[in-house]
Amino acid sequence: MKKSSDFEFDDVQGLLRFGYGKLTDTCFMLLKIADANAAKQWLSIAPVSSAIANHPSPDTALQIAFSVQGLRALGVSESIIDDFSDEFIYGMTRNENCSRRLGDIGRNAPKYWKWGSNTSEVPHVLLLLYAREGGLNAWRATVEGAYFLQAFQLLKHLPTSDMGRIEPFGFEDGISQPEIDWADRHSTDSHANDRYTNLLAAGEMALGYPNEYGQYTARPLIDPQHDKLAANLPNAKDNPALKDFGRNGTYLVLRQLGQDVPGFWRFLNKVSDSIPEKREQLAASMVGRERNGTPLVAEHIPGISRKNHGNHFTYDLDPKGNHCPVSAHVRRANPRTGDLPPGATGFSVIAFIGRLVRILGFGQKPEEDLVASSRFHRLLRRGRGYGPVLAPEDAIKPDAPAAERGLQFICLVANIGRQFEFVQNAWIVNSKFDGLQEEPDPLLGNRESLMNGDSTDHFNRPTPSGPVQRTCHLPQFTTVLGGGYFFMPGLRALKYISALPPNGNGGSS
Ligand code: HEM
């Protein structure tokens, strides 16, 4: 039987396996390649961290990812680039329709971005440096070393700060993550996955492995007959005659999201009549967890204590959102649905009959199956917050110190369209998510009216007894300030890139 230790962790960049939570000091750099040859020389010796588990855990880490412009600048051939996904090739700001679907309109529009849009600088390389407290300057000096200054121009140093596990609005973050099935224990047969599970096929995050459909996501494969450099790349598992440039790599989605922390808490305070308990409850219902991370459905699910932030829950027992509103951020971002709607899952005879009835399309109420099965839309989040901490009690004061605060949102996925873009578009930005009306994500909505004039600035909280509590005229609390799609290669693919000849013959003809 396969063990997780059999996975090629030595070829995977560490971020796919670790959040580097103990490495509290970070430096995220967006670079432009100034001299491609010097850049390749630097890449050939860069101390990039693999996903091998070390004991004790390391004091530093370095991760590298490239935009499509970066791969081109280094001489990767168009025949390789063509095999990446369209979302990666044409980017996050590829056209107006894409921007609208991602919610990047109004104040979020790419024309206002600080980086990543057609009107600002597009980065070639993303460097992520991690160190223990106090160790960042020394680590940066080591990483930069020879060739760096000649190779790169620093476009932007993205701010990050050590906020513990708390994001700028004050909520515990980074609790719910998919568990990756490195050992291939899990079946991708839909009948075995009718209920929500947190275990996810490795191919949902890493390229070159079967995904939740049991298939290999498209990625560049190279014919070694035509490209001798490719000899050291792994053979494609689904096509062993070809070399797999994608295997052990992943796509990295980066969005700089500015957060108006005083604006968030002042609005909540106002609509809660300045009553702290009401303010906290409203904030928690917008997120779907209390500030300490306790999920709002927890106390209603047998076996989950309020103290244990538990991640082992679904919303099956709260279909109308009486405890956790359907619109809450975490419920949208991961509705925790299985392949079949509630009532059709389980192993009893009744469940079996229920499943059969639903598979045949009978007995289904329209509101029960409006959300697609969530296992095809999971994200591995690796973001970091930035800006000075501001507690809610201070944020509501008129003299609350102004500062730039926000999240460098990062997620890793094998399929940008089916995972990040789907979640952002169909679940987060969608004001009609799961049968709702006029309600996009309360934290992330841009509040722009729809083309038909419908407003999108509402938030409703159903209650078990009594009328729905409505909050109207929500301001925009978060603003997109930049973004881009990157490819974070496996270490052998990184060696391939760094060995490309000066003028780049890169890849199969
Ligand atoms: C400033 C922006 C954001 C803030 C303040 C924020 C905050 C949070 C918080 C407090 C949690 C709950 C803690 C946890 O489970 O880790 C959470 C969960 C989550 N967020 Fe966000 N988030 C932001 C942006 C986004 C974006 C842009 C996405 C995706 C496109 C996203 C996807 C998720 C997902 C998938 C979860 C886990 C849900 C679950 O599995 O239960 N978030 N977020």
Boltz pocket constraint, residues with backbone or C-beta under 6 A from the ligand:
constraints:
  - pocket:
      binder: B
      contacts: [[A, 167], [A, 168], [A, 169], [A, 171], [A, 172], [A, 173], [A, 174], [A, 175], [A, 176], [A, 177], [A, 257], [A, 258], [A, 259], [A, 287], [A, 289], [A, 329], [A, 330], [A, 331], [A, 333], [A, 334], [A, 379], [A, 406], [A, 407], [A, 409], [A, 420], [A, 423], [A, 424], [A, 428], [A, 443], [A, 444], [A, 478]]
      max_distance: 6.0
